Amino acid sequence: MKAVFSRRWRIERTFVLCVILAGLLAGCDPAPASDGGSAASAVEGSAAVGTGDSAHALPEESTAFDPVIPGIGVDSFPELDGSTACLPLMAALYEKLCGVDRETAEMYASSRIYSDSDFGTNDAWARMEDQGYESNDLVLAYEPPEELFAGATELKEEGLLEFEPIGRDGLVFLVNEGNPVASLTQDQLRAVYRGDVTDWSALGGAREPVIAFVRNEDSGSHAMFVKCLMHDEAVVDPQTVEVATAMGDLVEGIAEFGNGGGAIGYSVFYYADRMYAAPDVKMLAVDGVVPSNESIADGSYPLTSDFYAAIRADLPEDAPARLVYDWLLTEEGAALLREAGYVPVPAPQ
C-alpha cells in the first residue's frame, strides 16, 4: 500500500476537484440523479457527509453494517482536521467506523485537503486553540512548534481542550539512492544543517556538495526537526538550502536533484515509508539505528515524537468527535493504528 496508496490518492483528489468544478459550472444545485447519472452522483448510492460548506457526497454504509461505535456512521461521522501524515489514519477510521470500502474511505480522507485550503498541522492546532472559532472537529495531528503546543497545553490545563498522544513517529533523513553514505550521527546531521559541513566527503561519501532540503516552518515535520534534532541551534540561511512547501516535493527533489547523490532532506517515517515511497530515495540510519516501526516503538531509534487526537473540552458526551476521540484511546483504537501501519503509543502501565 506504499507508493500505490499515494498515487491512488492523487487520482482521487483530481476526481474530487472535477466534481467540484462540474458543480460550479452548472451554476445551480445538482438535480436528482437520472439513469445516466451526473458528476455529483458519480458514486452510486451517495450520502452527504460532514456539515456546512465541507459536506460532500459518499456512499452510504451497508444496511447490514453493525456500528463499531453506536451512533457513528456515514451521516454522523465527525469532521476531521490535522496533519498530512494522518490522512491514512483518517481513511482507516472512516472505513472501520462507517462500514465503507477502502477506496471510498481513501477518497473521503483525500477530500479533507479540499474541504479546507489550510489543512495541515499548524493550522489544525491553531483552529483548535482559537476560542473564537466554533469547532466540532476531531484533530489528528503531529506535534506543532513549541509555542503553539505550549498554548494548547495551557488551554488543556484550563479545561478548554482535551488531547492525548495516540501514536509515535520518527524523524527520518532521506538521500538519493546513489549516495554511498548509509548512516549519520545526530552531530553530523546538525553540522550539515548549521552549514558547518558542506561536502559529502567529510561524511564518508564522495566529493560532492551537500544540498540540504528543509520543509517550510509551518509544517509538522519541520517542528519535529527542530524539537528532535536542532533544538535551539540555528539552521543555515534558507537561501543556501532548498525549501519544499510540500512533503512530496521534498522527496521528489531529493530523488531528482542534479541527477546526483548530493541532496539530503527530512520527513516523518510514516510518510516516507508508506505514503510517498520513492525508489530513488533511501532513508539513513541515525547513530547506527535504521528507522522502522520496531525501532520507533522500542525507542532505539533516537529521533521520535508523538502525534495526537484533540477535541474541544466543551463537546457533549454524545458528540461524534468525542465518541470517536474516546474510542481512539482504547485498545481497539490502538489496534486500528497498527493495522494502518502506525506505531501506537505504549499503553499506560
C-alpha positions, 0 to 999 in steps of 0.5 A, a space after each residue: 500500500 506504499 507508493 500505490 496508496 499515494 498515487 491512488 490518492 492523487 487520482 482521487 483528489 483530481 476526481 474530487 476537484 472535477 466534481 467540484 468544478 462540474 458543480 460550479 459550472 452548472 451554476 445551480 444545485 445538482 438535480 436528482 440523479 437520472 439513469 445516466 447519472 451526473 458528476 455529483 452522483 458519480 458514486 452510486 448510492 451517495 450520502 452527504 457527509 460532514 456539515 456546512 460548506 465541507 459536506 460532500 457526497 459518499 456512499 452510504 454504509 451497508 444496511 447490514 453494517 453493525 456500528 463499531 461505535 453506536 451512533 457513528 456512521 456515514 451521516 454522523 461521522 465527525 469532521 476531521 482536521 490535522 496533519 498530512 501524515 494522518 490522512 491514512 489514519 483518517 481513511 482507516 477510521 472512516 472505513 472501520 467506523 462507517 462500514 465503507 470500502 477502502 477506496 471510498 474511505 481513501 477518497 473521503 480522507 483525500 477530500 479533507 485537503 479540499 474541504 479546507 485550503 489550510 489543512 495541515 498541522 499548524 493550522 489544525 492546532 491553531 483552529 483548535 486553540 482559537 476560542 473564537 472559532 466554533 469547532 466540532 472537529 476531531 484533530 489528528 495531528 503531529 506535534 506543532 512548534 513549541 509555542 503553539 503546543 505550549 498554548 494548547 497545553 495551557 488551554 488543556 490545563 484550563 479545561 478548554 481542550 482535551 488531547 492525548 498522544 495516540 501514536 509515535 513517529 520518527 524523524 527520518 533523513 532521506 538521500 538519493 539512492 546513489 549516495 554511498 553514505 548509509 548512516 549519520 550521527 545526530 552531530 553530523 546531521 546538525 553540522 550539515 544543517 548549521 552549514 558547518 559541513 558542506 561536502 559529502 566527503 567529510 561524511 564518508 561519501 564522495 566529493 560532492 556538495 551537500 544540498 540540504 532540503 528543509 520543509 517550510 516552518 509551518 509544517 509538522 515535520 519541520 517542528 519535529 526537526 527542530 524539537 528532535 534534532 536542532 533544538 535551539 541551534 540555528 539552521 543555515 540561511 534558507 537561501 543556501 538550502 532548498 525549501 519544499 512547501 510540500 512533503 512530496 516535493 521534498 522527496 521528489 527533489 531529493 530523488 531528482 536533484 542534479 541527477 546526483 547523490 548530493 541532496 539530503 532532506 527530512 520527513 516523518 517515517 510514516 510518510 516516507 515509508 508508506 505514503 510517498 515511497 520513492 525508489 530513488 530515495 533511501 532513508 539513513 540510519 541515525 547513530 547506527 539505528 535504521 528507522 522502522 516501526 520496531 525501532 520507533 516503538 522500542 525507542 532505539 531509534 533516537 529521533 521520535 515524537 508523538 502525534 495526537 487526537 484533540 477535541 474541544 473540552 466543551 463537546 457533549 458526551 454524545 458528540 461524534 468527535 468525542 465518541 470517536 476521540 474516546 474510542 481512539 484511546 482504547 485498545 481497539 483504537 490502538 489496534 486500528 493504528 497498527 493495522 494502518 501501519 502506525 506505531 501506537 503509543 505504549 499503553 499506560 502501565 
